[in-house]
Amino acid sequence: MDRRSLITHAGIAGVLAAGVAPAVHAQAAIRWRIASSFPKSLDTLFGVCDVFAKKVSDMSGGKFQITTHAAGELMPAFGVLDGVSNGTVEMANTAPYYFFGKDPTYALDCAIPFGLNSRQMTAWMYEGNGLKLTREFYAKVGIVNFPMGNTGAQMGGWYRKEIKSVADLKGLKFRVGGFGGKVAERIGVVPQNIPGGEIYQALEKGTIDAAEWVGPYDDLKLGFNKVAPHYYYPGWWEGGPQLSLYVNQKAYDGLSSEYKAIVESAAAYAHTDMQAKYDGRNAASLKQLVASGTKLHRFPKDVMDAAFKSAMEVYAELSASNANWKKIYDDYSAFRKDANTWFRFSEAAFDDFMQAQRL
């Protein structure tokens, strides 16, 4: 007997006994919302929510629908953590280091200066203890977290004046995201934490002297090259910044096992999709920026050395004063040491040779 005939004639009891009931299609239809910390104009950062929502719908046969909302629609860009925690919205996608003011530990779920690169971050989350440890941390605020997006190593930002030494950073009003500002402050920078949609105006008006965002693709869209000519690299505070999907714990617990699996799978798909977009689009955008007059500079060595020293001091102080930080950072830093040892002989050696060929 074929399956369609079996379902037609046997009744539900017989179908269940035969073990052929289609589990996903038996689930109730639900409708959730996801709030982003980013504007719709940034089709990579906000777009990861659309990619995720479509994949959830496709895998659930259209029964699990998620509407996507840009920063400011349901709540402010930096309000999404509280919004998911208190159940105002079921989901959010954000850069967790935005919430370092609540607890610096949030930054370890995103990026810290001189931290893991994007591949190492994914490895720590899935193969190491990253996901386990961060979930223990988020459980305290009623959130279940999933990796959902990574930009890859970022650029070091746009400056009105050239930075020739660490002395040129003294008093510089610099829009720098999240935890990086805490380290940059120690080398003379005056950090400004401004949402992406507000950076251009602040730079144009001179409210700030410099700003960083992500990299060529997004920076070109935002027009920073029109108001600041000097473009620096690398973004030492964001070697592999990971975005996260936040899900309200109670809402998540109410999902069937099938819907939970769909959320997990869709987030992993969107995670890969975002970095693929950046890796595929940044090169052409960088060429366009340089052709329009952008001046590329590598940060001077004394800037890198001073920033690294500052970062290590901050981490030591936090480990001595913040139990949440110490528990996760101890594991993170041990993983970073081993990962860099391996990458030195593999990725770094290969990349160094290939990039010198200028193919």
N, C-alpha and C positions, 0 to 999 in steps of 0.2 A: 504494500500500500504506500502511495506517495505521501509526502508530508502534508500537503494541502488537504488531501482526503482524510488523513488521520485527524487533523485539527477539526475538520468539518463534522465528522461523525463520532469522534470519541468523547467530545465534551472536555471541559477543563480538567476534570479529575484524571481522565485518561491521558491527556497531554502531559500533565505534570508527572504522572507515573512513567510515561515513556521518556521523560527527560528531554523533551524537545521544545519546551516553552521558550520563546525569545525574550530573554531577561530584560534588555533595555526597553523594548517596546511595551513592557508591562508596567513601566514606571509612570508615575503621575507627571503631568505637565506642570512645570514651574517656570516662574519668571523672576530673574534677579537683576540687580544693577551693579555695575562696576564703575567706580570713580577713579579718574586718573589725576596725577599731579601735573599733567602737561596739557598744553593747548592743542587743538586739532590741527593747527598749522604745521606742527611737527609730526609728519606722517610716520616717522619711525618710532618715536617715543609714545605718542598717543596711539599710533596705529597698532601697537602690540596688543592693545585691548580688543580692537576689531578682529585681529587674527585669532586671538584666543576665543572670543565669543562665537565666531563663525565655526571654529573647529568643534566647540562644545555642541552647537546646534547640529552640525553635520553628524557627529558621532551619536547623538541622542535621537536621531530621526526627527529633529525639529521640536522635541518635547521640552528640552532644557534651553530656554531663551535668556540671553543676557544682554541688556541694553548698556551701551557705553556712553560715558559722560566725561567731558573735558573738565579741566580745572576751572572752578568757579560756577559750574552748572548746579551741582548738588552741594558743594562745599569748597572752601578755599584749597589751593594746591597743597598747603601744608596741614590741612585739617583732616586728611584721609585716615591717618592712624587712629585718631580718636573716633572718627566716623565709623570705622569698621569695629573698633573695640566696643563701642556702646550700642552697636546694632542699627545705627542710622542707615547704613548701607551694608549690603551683604559682602561686597568685595571692593578692593582697590588695587591699583598698580602704582608703584612709587619707587623712589630711590630712598632706601631706609636711612641713609646717612643724614637726610633732612631732619631727623628727629634726635640728633646727637645731643641737643640741649636737654632733652628729657633724660637721656642716658647715653653716654658715648658708645655703649655696647651695640646700639643699633647700627653704627657704622660698619661693624664687622660683617653684617649681612649685605654690604654694598661694596664699599672701598675705603681703604685707609691709605695715607701716604706711604709709598714704598711697600705696598702690599702685594697681593697675588695678581698675576695677570689673568685674562679672561679664562683661558683653558685651565689654569691652576685653580681658579675660583670654582669652576664647575666640578673639577676633580675633588676638591675639598668638600663641596656640598654633597655630592652623590657617592663618592668612593671613600672619602674621609668621614670625619665626625661633624662636618659643618651643619648639615640639615638637622641632625639629632640635637646638637647643642643650641642652635638658634630656635628650634621649636620649643625646647624647654624654657628658653627666655621669653618667647612670645606667649606662651601659655599663661604667663602672669597677667597679661592684658587681654586674654580671651581671643587670641588670633592664631590661626594656622597659616604658616607661610610656605610659599613655593617659589623657587627661582623662576623668574619670567622676564628675561631680557638681559642683554649685556652689550655695551657699546664697543667693547674692545678698548685698548689703550687710547686715552684722549689726548688732545692737544693742550698746550699750556696757556692758551688764551691770547687776548687782543690788548695791546698797550698803546697808549697815545705817544709815549716816548720810549726810546730804546733802553733796554736794561743791560748795562755793561758790567755790573758787579752787584753783589748783594747790597751794597750801600745805596743803590738806586731804588731799592724796595722800601726804604725807610719812609713811613708816612703814606705809602701808596694805598689809595682806597680801591680795593680789589674785590669784585664780585667773585667769590669762590664758593662752590657748593659744599655744604655739609662740613664734615670733620676736617677737611683740608685747611680751612681757615684757622682752626685751633693751632695747627702747626705753623702755618705761614705767619701768624701773629707774632711768634717768637723771633722771627727774623726781620721784623719791622713793618710788616704789612698790616693794614687796617681792614680786616675782612668784612664783607657785606654779603648777607644771605638774602638774595633777591630771586623770586620765581622767574623762570625762563621767559615768560611773556612780558616781563617788565624791564629786562636788561637793556634793550636797545635804547629806550628813552633815557635811562639813567646814564648810559655812556655818551649819548648824543648831547645831553644837557650839561655834562661835566660833573654830575653828582658823584660819579665814580671815575677813577683814572684808568681802570683796566677791568676786563671781564673775561671769564672763561665759561664755556658751555660744554660742548661735546667735541666736535671735530668739523672738518670741512663741509660735509653735507648739510648739517643743521646750521652751522655758522653762516654759510652762504645764504641760506633761506632767511636767517634773521638779520642779515645785512651788516654785521659787525665791521666788515672791511670798509664800509663807507664812513665810519666814524673813528676808526683806530687802525693805523697802517701796519703796525708791527705784530706779527703772529709767531708766538713762541712754542717750543716743544722741548721735551715731552711733558705731558701733564703728570708730574711725579706723584700727585695726590690721587690719581685715578688710573692706575695701571690696568684695571679690569673691573670697572664698576658694574655690579649686578643689580638689576631691578627685581623687585619682588611682587608677587601676588599675595595680597592679604585676604583671608577669608574669615569671617566671623565664626568663632568656634561653635556657638550654638547652632548657627545655620548649617555649618558643615556637618555637625553631628547628626542633623536631621536628614541628610542626604542618604540615599540607598548606597550600597557598596558599588553598584554599577556607576552611579553618578559621581561618586568620589573618584573612581578610576578615570572617568572621563575628564574631570577637572585636572587631575594630575597629568594625564597624557596631553591634554590641550595646552597646559602651561609649559610643559617640556618642549612641545612643538613651537610655541610662540617664542620661547627662550632662544632656540636655535635660529628661528626666522629673523629675529631682530639683528643678531650679529651678522648674519649673512647679508642683510640689507646694508649695514654700515660698511662691511668689508668690500661689498660690491660697488658702493656709491661714492665713498670718500675720495678715491683716487681722481676721478674725473672732476670732482668739485674742487680739489686742491689745485689742479691744473688751471681751472677757471679763475680761482682766486689769485694765483700768481700772475696770470696773464692780465688781470685787471689792476696790478700794481702792488699787491700784498707783498710785504717783505718778511721772509721766513728767517727765523733765528733759533739757534739752539741755546738753551739756558747756559750761562757761564758756569764753569765747574765750581766756582766758590758758592754760587747760589744752590747748586745741587748738594754740595757737601754740607752747607749750613742747614739746609732743609732736612737732610737725612739725620744729622745730629739732633736737631730739634725734635724730629719725629720719635726717635728712640728714647729721648728724655721724657716726652709726653707719655709714651707707652709704659715706661718704667713707673712713672708716678701714678698712672691709672691702675696698674697692677697692684700697687701698694695700697690704694684707697678704695677700689671698686671691685667687689667680689664677682659681680656679673661679668665685668670686663676680663678679669684675670682668668676665670674659668674657661672662657672661650678663646681669649688671646693666646693663652699658653698652648692650646691645641693648634690654633691658626699659625702661630709663629714656628712651631715644630714642623708643621706640614710645609710651610714656605721654605724652610731651610732645605729639606729633602727635595722639594720640587725644583728649586733653583740649582741644586747640585746636578740633577738629571738634565734640566733644560740647558745647562752650560755645555753639555756634551752632545746635545741633540738639536733642539730647536734653535738655540742661539748660534751655534756653530754653523748650522746649515743656512740660516737666515743671513748671517754676516757675509758668508761667501756669495750667496745668490744676489743680494742687494748690491754688492760691489760689481757685479757683472753688468748691471744696468740693462738687462734684457728687455 
